[in-house]
Amino acid sequence: MDDVGEPEKDVDILDLLSSGVKLVDTPILFFVISHKAIVLELADIHRVAVEASNNGSQSVELVRDLSRRLEFLKIVYKYHCAAEHENEFERNKKY
């Protein structure tokens, strides 16, 4: 799990988007970007929690901050899953 949150080397999303590719034309890019953002946020939350644990920090403010970040991520994930489901449903309707 050492490479969690590391950017993948195979596709540079920013290069693709700056080249004129639109998310509307390739909805899979939305999911790729979302997956990367979720992984990066989870990795950062993990880093902060491990760092706090190693430092012996048990601040209520830290716990609240991590809790807020996880709650926000839970909402993002919920809507991301709904969008994936809708995209899959629309794609299957065509066939």
Backbone torsions as a table, in degrees:
resi	resn	phi	psi	omega
1	MET	NA	13.1	-179.4
2	ASP	-68.9	-25.9	-176.4
3	ASP	-94.9	9.8	179.0
4	VAL	-61.8	130.0	178.1
5	GLY	87.3	-0.9	177.8
6	GLU	-80.3	134.4	179.3
7	PRO	-63.9	141.4	178.5
8	GLU	-76.4	147.6	-175.2
9	LYS	-89.9	-17.0	-170.0
10	ASP	-74.3	-39.6	-176.5
11	VAL	-132.0	127.0	175.0
12	ASP	-96.8	103.7	-175.6
13	ILE	-59.6	-42.2	-178.9
14	LEU	-61.7	-38.7	176.3
15	ASP	-62.9	-42.4	179.3
16	LEU	-61.3	-47.6	-178.0
17	LEU	-67.1	-37.8	-179.6
18	SER	-73.4	-16.3	178.7
19	SER	-81.8	-1.2	177.2
20	GLY	106.3	-3.7	177.3
21	VAL	-67.9	131.9	-178.0
22	LYS	-107.4	141.7	178.9
23	LEU	-60.0	-31.5	179.0
24	VAL	-62.4	-36.8	-179.0
25	ASP	-80.1	-26.4	-178.8
26	THR	-135.5	79.3	-176.0
27	PRO	-59.7	-22.0	179.3
28	ILE	-60.9	-30.1	177.9
29	LEU	-62.1	-35.8	177.4
30	PHE	-58.6	-42.8	-178.4
31	PHE	-71.3	-37.7	177.2
32	VAL	-62.6	-46.3	179.3
33	ILE	-63.2	-43.4	179.3
34	SER	-61.7	-45.3	179.8
35	HIS	-59.8	-44.8	-179.9
36	LYS	-63.4	-41.5	179.6
37	ALA	-64.3	-41.7	179.2
38	ILE	-64.1	-45.2	179.2
39	VAL	-62.1	-43.7	179.7
40	LEU	-63.8	-41.3	179.5
41	GLU	-66.6	-43.2	177.3
42	LEU	-61.7	-40.7	178.6
43	ALA	-63.3	-39.7	180.0
44	ASP	-70.0	-40.4	176.4
45	ILE	-60.9	-43.5	178.2
46	HIS	-61.4	-44.9	-179.7
47	ARG	-59.5	-46.3	-179.1
48	VAL	-63.3	-42.3	-178.9
49	ALA	-66.0	-43.1	179.5
50	VAL	-65.6	-43.8	178.9
51	GLU	-59.8	-44.2	179.2
52	ALA	-64.7	-40.0	179.1
53	SER	-64.3	-44.1	179.8
54	ASN	-65.4	-31.0	179.7
55	ASN	-86.7	-5.2	-178.5
56	GLY	75.4	16.8	-179.2
57	SER	-76.3	127.6	177.7
58	GLN	-129.8	34.6	-176.3
59	SER	-65.1	136.8	177.2
60	VAL	-63.2	-36.0	179.2
61	GLU	-63.4	-41.3	177.9
62	LEU	-62.2	-45.9	-179.9
63	VAL	-61.8	-42.8	178.2
64	ARG	-64.0	-41.1	179.1
65	ASP	-63.2	-47.1	178.8
66	LEU	-62.9	-39.7	178.6
67	SER	-62.7	-43.8	177.8
68	ARG	-62.1	-43.0	-179.8
69	ARG	-63.4	-40.9	179.2
70	LEU	-69.1	-38.4	176.8
71	GLU	-63.7	-42.5	177.3
72	PHE	-62.5	-44.4	179.6
73	LEU	-62.5	-36.2	177.7
74	LYS	-62.4	-41.1	177.8
75	ILE	-66.6	-45.2	178.3
76	VAL	-58.3	-45.3	-179.0
77	TYR	-63.4	-40.6	179.3
78	LYS	-59.4	-48.4	-179.3
79	TYR	-71.6	-33.0	176.2
80	HIS	-62.3	-45.9	179.1
81	CYS	-62.6	-40.7	178.0
82	ALA	-62.6	-40.5	178.7
83	ALA	-66.5	-41.1	176.5
84	GLU	-60.9	-44.4	180.0
85	HIS	-61.7	-45.4	-179.9
86	GLU	-63.5	-42.3	179.9
87	ASN	-63.6	-44.1	179.4
88	GLU	-64.5	-40.8	179.0
89	PHE	-62.3	-45.5	-179.6
90	GLU	-65.3	-40.2	-179.2
91	ARG	-65.7	-40.2	-179.7
92	ASN	-72.0	-27.8	178.5
93	LYS	-63.7	-29.3	-177.1
94	LYS	-71.3	-21.9	-174.6
95	TYR	-102.3	NA	NA
